[in-house]
């Protein structure tokens, strides 16, 4: 079975009333535009909201009733951003607190409680995506041990949850677990694969220049599960030296846009943000940029999206699948690439539904 949803981290609200207003403004019209009786959501809650809901069964029941009344169903959660995801400048702060910090564990436990009560009865399990431990520096052996202890504590919580909930660790360029290969190598010998697996973000995968099919096969070969796929596309340019002006349009101050260059000798060169890449990378090989671009609307030449990576992943991922469309960058796209948010989200979901042969739940 395939479950398709969109991630609500695209909406800036960080209190419960604001979240409901955002859903009324965007999610309900998206559902109506698609002609669906029920629309799947990948819910993002800031830490304070998650804590308040986790502390109150009454509040969780109210939220479930509000969602049901709107024809909305939470089938997964995104617990990567802790809060402030739509601040004027996010950049490296999105990787805080790390898995070495008790606040990260507490937040994730709260999300387990919330998702357990929001998950529809006909959904077998729910996944919660999280950051790949933290930004790569500073990171020590002691940090490694602290993060592992926190994940072990979370696993005990997951085992005792009345609903089947799994953690999905999301590799991201620049982090401790930068690539899928890094993540598999770190997780496989350390975690219980019944409860902890991967969130495979196809934008991040594309940026790494890893082979999509072999990547999926490597995860399953290691005995780990792809808990969910975040359907997303990166920017690709074959000749960055000839496309500097077009690339510069995507250099914006809110989010970090890591860049990787595939050098002629096959090595992958790295820059932590697009402005840095424009100054330091040689541009002798193609670039991929961590900038989530709309699935249905590839940018104009000489840029393009990496939707080919997404489609290869979706035809390779085995079994039960949760697919979460996660284009959170609508508000920071260059002006000429923007469109109405309801139209944009609906078009992305329709594209995914048609191209990936999946059903909107």
C-alpha positions, 0 to 999 in steps of 0.5 A, a space after each residue: 500500500 502507498 500513502 501519499 501526503 504533503 508536509 505541513 512544515 511549509 506553513 509558518 504557524 507555531 501554535 495550535 489555533 494558527 495551525 488549524 487556520 493554516 489547514 483551513 486556508 491551504 490543506 482543505 482547499 487542496 483536498 477540494 481541488 484534488 477531489 479527495 475525500 481525505 487528504 494525507 498530512 505529514 504534520 510538523 509541530 514546533 516543540 512547544 505545541 507538541 509538548 502541550 498536545 502530549 500533556 493533554 489527551 483532551 487536546 489531542 482528541 480535539 485536534 483529531 476531531 478537527 482534522 476528521 471534520 476537515 477530511 484531513 488525516 495525519 499519517 506521518 510527522 516531521 520532527 526535524 525542525 524543533 521550532 522557528 522554521 520560518 524565521 528570517 534566518 534559519 540556516 544552521 539553527 535547524 540542526 539544533 538541538 542535536 541528538 546529544 541534547 535531552 530536548 531533542 529526545 523530549 520533543 521526539 517522545 512528545 511527537 510519538 504520543 501525539 502521532 499515536 492518537 492522530 494516526 487513522 485507524 486504517 493506517 498500520 504504522 506512523 513514521 516520525 522523521 528526525 535530523 541525522 544526529 546534528 551538524 557535523 561539527 563539533 562532533 566527538 566520540 562522547 557525542 556519538 555515545 550520548 546520541 546513541 543513548 538517547 536513541 536507545 531511550 526513544 526505542 523503549 518509548 516506541 516499544 511501549 506505544 499503543 500504536 506502531 510508530 517508527 523513527 526515520 533518520 533523515 540523512 542530509 548534506 553537511 550533517 554527521 550522517 551526511 549521506 545514506 551510506 553514512 547513515 546505514 553504516 552508523 545505524 545498522 550495528 547500533 539500533 533496533 531496525 524494528 523501530 528505527 530506520 531511514 527517511 529517504 529524502 530524494 532531494 538530499 539523495 540527489 545532491 549526494 550524486 549517489 546511485 538511487 537504485 543501489 542506494 535503496 538496495 543498500 538500505 534493505 541489504 543492511 536490514 534497515 527499513 525506509 520508513 518514509 520517502 520524502 518526495 523532493 527535488 533538488 536543483 541540477 545544472 550541468 555547467 555552473 560556470 555558464 549559469 551563475 546568474 540563474 543559480 544566484 537567484 536561488 541564493 537566499 538568506 533563510 535556509 542553508 542550500 548545500 552544494 555538491 559538484 561532481 568533479 571530472 575525476 568522480 570525486 564530489 566537492 562540497 560547499 555548505 551554502 550556495 553563496 559559498 559555492 559560487 565563490 569557491 567551487 571550480 564549476 568544472 563538473 555538474 552541480 546539485 543544490 539542496 533547494 527543494 523545487 516544486 515537483 511539477 514545475 522544473 526550473 527553466 534551462 539551464 537549470 533543471 530538477 532531479 525528478 529522475 532521482 525521485 522516480 527511480 527511488 519510488 520504483 525501487 522502494 519495496 513494500 508498504 510506502 509512505 510518500 511525503 511531498 516536502 517542498 517547504 521552500 515556496 516562500 523563498 523561491 525566486 519570484 518568477 518561480 512562485 505560484 499560489 500555494 494551494 495551486 502549487 501543493 495540489 499540483 505537486 500531489 497530482 503530479 506524484 499521484 499520476 507519475 508514481 501511480 499512488 493514491 491520495 489517502 
